[in-house]
Amino acid sequence: MTMVQREYKDRLFNFIFGSEENKVWTLSLYNAINGTDYTDPDKVQINTIKEVLYLGMHNDTSFLLTDDMNLYEQQSSYNPNMPLRMMQYAGNLYEKYIKGNGLNKYGNELLQLPVPKLIVFYNGVTEAEDETILRLSDSFPEGAKPDIEVTVRMLNINHGKNQKLLDTCKPLKEYSWLMQEIRNNRKKMEIEDAVDKAMADMPKDFAIKPFLDAHKVEVSGMLLTEYNEAETMELFRNDGKKEGDRKRMIRDAQGMHKEGIGFDVIARVLQISVEEVKNILRYV
């Protein structure tokens, strides 16, 4: 039986690039990545899954344009498992596409499907190249010959990286500036003050500034959640142990819960569903 969750908190990246209101920015980002020059934002069909979460998962931003199904994820922590996660996201999106277009995957006619384009926008503190290709096959035993391969382009959008990409897409460059400014401020003050100062210091000519100012409370909440999540993930990361270590998972969940960290953040850090977090903490 498929587990369904209805708890979802948007991320700032998706708030900027994944909404119906800002499809002109979505199109700008697509053009910058693909070297295209499309001009009609109405051609962008946002299809991000967030109303219903399968297995406790959601994707940041996804949309259809021409023959492409674009899945965009923002990550503040390096995650080599993005090919696996994006394969699962893509499966849900293709199911949605097939149902929405009345297609029959059990018929004898070959279905024509949009081409998956999988991108991770990375802005974490761990050093990374401008572009890194992540492959699902890296998760398989050495020498294996898998019948499935998934590749994900991880683009580093930190200050000083992928300058051409950032210069081509002004909203992305402004988003990168904001996240870097918060990180710089965080070295000298509490996270709430770091977010407020970065928002206040944002240059007036930034294209995204009026939109963010109009949703200041919501945006601040997103940023606080994202940075708390990133810091928590660094605190509880233990690469020397397998993710399947149930005792560690329970211990970490309990520790985060005692620190007042919400169910949704715990679930994202441990890469399990919100329902499973609640089950773990039921008797705590």
C-alpha positions in Angstrom: 0.0 0.0 0.0 1.3 3.4 -0.9 1.9 5.7 2.0 0.4 9.1 1.5 1.5 12.3 3.4 -0.2 15.7 3.2 2.4 17.7 5.1 4.4 19.9 2.8 6.6 23.0 3.5 7.8 24.9 0.4 11.4 25.8 0.0 12.5 29.3 -1.1 14.0 27.9 -4.3 10.6 26.4 -5.3 8.8 29.6 -4.1 10.9 31.6 -6.6 11.2 29.2 -9.5 8.3 26.8 -9.1 5.2 28.9 -8.9 2.6 29.9 -11.4 3.2 33.5 -10.5 6.8 33.5 -11.4 7.0 31.4 -14.6 9.0 34.1 -16.3 11.8 33.2 -13.8 11.3 29.5 -14.4 11.7 30.1 -18.1 14.8 32.2 -17.6 16.4 29.4 -15.5 15.5 26.8 -18.2 17.0 29.0 -20.9 20.2 29.5 -18.9 20.7 25.8 -18.4 19.8 24.7 -21.9 21.2 27.6 -24.0 17.7 28.3 -25.4 15.9 31.6 -25.9 12.2 30.8 -25.3 10.2 33.9 -24.5 6.6 32.7 -23.7 6.3 31.8 -20.0 2.8 30.5 -20.6 4.4 27.5 -22.3 5.8 26.4 -18.9 3.5 23.8 -17.3 4.3 23.5 -13.6 3.6 20.0 -12.4 5.4 19.8 -9.0 3.9 17.2 -6.7 3.3 18.6 -3.3 -0.4 18.2 -2.5 0.1 14.5 -2.0 3.5 13.0 -1.0 4.3 9.4 -1.9 6.4 7.6 0.7 7.0 11.0 2.4 8.7 12.5 -0.6 8.2 15.6 -2.7 10.2 17.3 -5.3 11.2 20.9 -5.3 10.3 22.1 -8.7 9.2 20.3 -11.8 7.7 21.5 -15.1 7.0 20.6 -18.7 8.3 22.7 -21.5 8.4 21.6 -25.2 9.4 17.9 -25.0 11.2 18.0 -21.7 10.1 17.0 -18.2 12.4 19.1 -15.9 13.0 18.2 -12.3 15.0 20.8 -10.4 16.2 20.3 -6.8 18.0 22.7 -4.5 20.4 21.1 -2.0 22.4 22.8 0.7 24.0 19.5 1.6 25.8 17.2 -0.8 23.7 14.1 -1.4 25.1 11.3 -3.7 21.7 9.6 -3.6 20.0 12.2 -5.7 19.8 9.8 -8.8 17.8 7.3 -6.7 15.5 10.0 -5.3 15.0 11.7 -8.7 14.2 8.3 -10.2 11.4 8.0 -7.7 10.2 11.5 -8.2 10.2 11.0 -12.0 8.2 7.8 -11.6 5.5 9.7 -9.8 5.5 12.5 -12.3 5.2 10.1 -15.3 2.3 8.4 -13.6 0.7 11.8 -13.2 1.4 12.6 -16.8 0.0 9.4 -18.1 -3.2 9.7 -16.1 -3.6 13.4 -17.0 -3.2 12.7 -20.7 -5.4 9.6 -20.8 -2.6 7.4 -21.9 -2.7 3.6 -21.7 0.7 2.2 -20.6 -0.7 -1.4 -20.9 -1.7 -0.9 -24.6 0.1 -2.1 -27.7 1.1 1.4 -28.9 4.4 2.9 -27.9 3.8 6.0 -25.7 5.6 9.2 -26.5 6.9 10.7 -23.2 8.6 13.9 -22.3 12.4 13.6 -21.9 13.6 13.8 -18.2 16.0 16.5 -17.4 17.3 16.1 -13.8 19.2 19.0 -12.2 20.4 19.6 -8.7 21.3 23.2 -7.7 23.9 22.8 -5.0 24.9 25.6 -2.6 26.4 23.8 0.4 29.6 24.4 2.2 31.4 21.2 1.0 33.6 22.1 -1.9 32.3 20.9 -5.3 33.1 21.5 -9.0 31.0 23.8 -11.1 29.3 20.7 -12.5 29.2 17.1 -11.2 27.5 14.1 -12.8 25.8 11.8 -10.3 24.9 8.3 -11.5 22.6 5.7 -10.1 25.1 3.0 -11.1 27.5 4.3 -8.5 25.2 2.8 -5.9 25.5 -0.7 -7.4 28.3 -3.2 -6.6 31.5 -2.6 -8.6 31.5 -4.4 -11.9 27.7 -4.7 -12.0 25.9 -4.3 -15.3 22.6 -2.7 -14.3 19.6 -2.5 -16.6 18.7 0.9 -15.2 20.8 4.1 -15.2 19.9 7.6 -14.0 22.2 10.6 -14.4 21.8 13.9 -12.5 23.6 17.1 -13.2 24.6 18.8 -10.0 25.4 22.5 -10.6 27.2 24.5 -8.0 25.5 27.9 -7.6 27.7 29.2 -4.8 29.4 32.5 -5.2 32.3 32.2 -7.6 31.0 29.1 -9.3 29.2 28.7 -12.6 29.5 32.4 -13.2 28.1 32.2 -16.8 25.0 30.4 -15.6 24.4 32.9 -12.8 25.0 35.9 -15.2 22.5 34.4 -17.7 19.8 33.9 -15.1 19.4 37.0 -13.0 16.9 35.6 -10.5 19.3 32.6 -9.8 22.2 34.9 -9.3 20.1 37.0 -6.8 19.0 33.8 -5.0 22.6 32.7 -4.8 23.6 36.1 -3.3 20.9 35.9 -0.7 21.9 32.5 0.5 25.6 33.5 0.6 24.7 36.6 2.5 22.8 34.6 5.2 25.7 32.3 5.5 28.1 35.2 6.0 25.9 36.8 8.6 25.4 33.5 10.4 29.1 33.6 11.4 28.4 36.7 13.5 24.8 36.4 14.7 21.9 34.1 15.3 20.1 32.6 12.3 17.0 34.8 12.8 19.1 38.0 12.7 21.2 36.6 9.8 18.0 36.1 7.7 16.5 39.5 8.6 19.8 41.4 7.9 20.2 39.6 4.5 16.7 40.5 3.5 17.1 44.1 4.6 20.5 44.4 2.7 19.2 43.0 -0.6 19.9 45.5 -3.3 16.8 47.4 -4.5 17.4 46.6 -8.1 17.1 42.8 -7.6 14.3 41.4 -9.6 13.2 39.0 -6.8 13.2 41.7 -4.1 9.6 43.0 -4.5 8.3 39.4 -4.6 10.2 38.4 -1.4 9.3 41.6 0.4 5.7 41.0 -0.4 5.9 37.6 1.3 8.5 38.5 3.9 7.0 36.5 6.8 6.6 33.4 4.7 10.0 33.7 3.1 11.7 34.2 6.5 10.0 31.0 7.8 11.2 29.1 4.8 14.8 30.3 5.2 14.8 29.5 9.0 13.5 26.0 8.3 16.1 25.4 5.5 19.1 26.6 7.6 18.0 24.8 10.7 17.6 21.7 8.6 21.1 22.1 7.0 22.8 22.7 10.4 20.9 19.7 11.9 21.9 17.5 9.0 25.6 18.4 9.6 25.2 17.7 13.3 23.7 14.3 12.9 25.5 13.1 9.8 27.6 10.0 10.4 28.9 8.6 7.1 30.7 5.8 8.9 27.4 4.1 9.7 24.9 2.6 7.3 21.6 4.4 6.8 19.8 1.1 7.7 21.1 1.3 11.3 17.7 1.4 13.0 19.1 2.1 16.5 21.0 5.1 15.2 17.9 6.4 13.4 15.8 6.2 16.5 18.6 7.8 18.6 19.0 10.7 16.1 15.2 11.2 15.8 14.9 11.3 19.6 17.8 13.7 19.9 16.4 16.1 17.3 12.9 15.9 18.8 14.3 16.9 22.2 16.0 19.9 20.6 12.5 21.1 19.5 13.1 20.2 15.8 9.9 19.6 13.8 8.7 16.3 12.3 9.2 17.4 8.7 12.8 18.4 9.3 13.6 15.2 11.1 12.0 13.2 8.3 14.1 15.0 5.6 17.3 14.6 7.6 16.8 10.9 8.1 15.2 10.4 4.7 12.1 8.7 6.0 8.5 9.6 6.0 6.9 12.0 8.5 4.6 9.2 9.6 7.6 7.0 10.4 9.1 9.8 12.5 5.8 10.1 14.4 5.8 6.3 15.0 9.4 6.4 16.3 8.6 9.2 18.7 5.2 8.0 19.8 6.3 7.0 23.2 9.0 9.6 23.7 
